[in-house]
Amino acid sequence: EDELYNQSLQRINEIISVGTGAVEIKSGYGLSTEDELKMLRVIKRLKETSPITIKATFLGAHAVPAEYKGKQGEYVDLIINEMIPMVASEELADYIDVFCDKGFFTVEETDRMLIAGMKYGLKAKIHANELDYSGGIQVGVKYGALSVDHLEFTGDKEIECLLKSETMPTLLPGAAFFLGMI
């Protein structure tokens, strides 16, 4: 945890030096309760020791870990019944984010995880429609998500849904470029 903190603090100082005044940092690369909490604790420590505004996002639903392939519902249950309550009890996150897209989490699973997070005071965000039309934009708007992010697959239905909401559509063309999608 200390090593991760020190590496992260170097990056924070670097982005401060180029004029960044606020940053969002997400978990989502551990995909286990222990590793997600470790990342979020480091973010909390950075928030306490850094001069810039830092917002923390719990993204335990960034992917399905290999050990849960074929039993994705069990992983969703782990997020809802274990991870979210622990994240909330330690006040480690401002937001909950879910990757609602083809091959990742369904609208129904996203719905369940957002409801669980919101019960603990976490504001919704969504990774949506990066790989296909997923319904992620619509579920994000349904729960008043702060933002729906990526949006490579956005049509008239999705735009109409966003126009009637307070949810911010956020395009991330750098991600698509880096992944070779464009």
N, C-alpha and C positions, 0 to 999 in steps of 0.2 A: 504494500500500500504506500509506503514511504517513497519507494522508487517511482511509482506511478505519479504520485504527487509532485516529486521533484521534476520529472519530465514535463508534466503538465504546467507547472509553474514557469518553466523556461518558455513554453509556448505562449502562455498568457503574457509574459513580459515582452515577447517578440511582437505579439499582435498589438499590445499597448504602444510599442515603439513606432508602429506605423499608423497610429491614430485610431485604433479601435476603442470604442468607449463602452461597449456592451457585447456580450456573447452568450449564446445558448450552447450548453454542452449536454450531450445525450449519452446515456448508457446504451446497451443493446448489442454489445459485442462479447459478453460473457455467457449469456443465455443459461445461466444457472443462478439460483438464489444467491449463493455466496459471491459469485463474480459480479453480478448486477449490483449488489449492495456495496461491494468494494469500490466499484467505479463511482457510485453515487456518494459514498462517504468522502472520496477524494474530491469530488465536485463541491460538496458541502464545505470541506476544508479550504478549498480555493476561494469559495464565496466569502469565507471568514477572514482570509488573509490577503486578498487582492483588492486593489483600488477600483477596479472596473465592476460594473454590474454583471452578474452571472446568473442566468436562469438554468435550472436543472430539469432535464426531461428523462423520465423513466421510459425506456424503449425495450423492455424485456421481450416484447412481441416484434422483434426485428426479423427473426427467422425461427424456424423450427430446428432445435438441436438434433443432431444425428440420432441420439438415443431415443428420440420421440418420433422418428419417422414411422408412419403407419399408426401412430397413436397420438395424433396432434391434439385431440381433445383433452388428453391427460396433461399436456403442457399448458394448454389454456387454463385448465383447472389449477395448475400449480401457480400460474401468474395471478389468478384471481384469489385463490385461497391462502397463498403463502407470500408471494412476492409483494403484491400491492399492500397488504396489511403491514408488512415489515417496513416497506419504504415509507408508508404514512406514519408509523409509530416513531420512526427516527427523523421525521420531517426532512426527507432527503430529496424530494422532487417538487417542482412547481407544476409540471405537466405530465400527462401520460400520452404516449404516442404508440400507434399500432401500424404495422405495415399491412394494409388491407389491399391485397393485390393477388393476381393469378399466381398460384404456386406458393402463396404465403398464408395469410389469414383471410377467412371468408367474412362477408358482411355480418353474418350471425355471430361469429367468434369475436369480431371487432366490437360489435354491439355489446356483448357480454363484458368484455374487458373495459370498455369505456364506462359503462354503467358502474362497474366495480370501482374504477379509479375515481370517478366523480363522487361516489359515496364517501370517499376519503378526502375530498376537496381538491383533487387533481384536475386541472383544466385539460380538455381534450385537444389533441393534435392528431393528424393522420398523414401517413405516407400513402398516397393514393394514385391509382391509374398510371403508374410508371411503366408497367409491362403490358397492360390491357385495360379494357373497360371493366372495372371491378365493382362499382357501386360504392367505392371508398369516399368519393366526393359527397355523395348523397348521405351516407351515414355520418360523415363529419359535420355536414350542415344540420342534420337531425339533432345532433348533440351540441350545437353551437361551438364547434371546434374553433380555436383561435385561428388555425390555418389548416389547409390541406396542401400537401407538398408533393412535388414532382410533376404530375399532371400531363405526361406525354400523350396520354389518350384522353382527350377532352372534346366532347361534341356538344351539340346544341342542348341536349337534355341537361348536361352537367353545367353548362354556362347559365341556363335558365334557373337552375337550382341555386347557383352561387349568387345570381343577381338579386334574389329575394332574401339574402342572408347577410349576417355580419361576419361570416367566415372569410378569411383572407386566402385567396388562391396564390400559391407561391410556386413559380416555375424554377426548376433547377437544371438548366441546360448543361451546366458543367458536369453534373453527374452522368447524364446521358452520353455526353461526349467522351468522358473518361472510360465509361463502360463499353464504348464502341457501338452505341445504339443509333448514333446519327453520323 
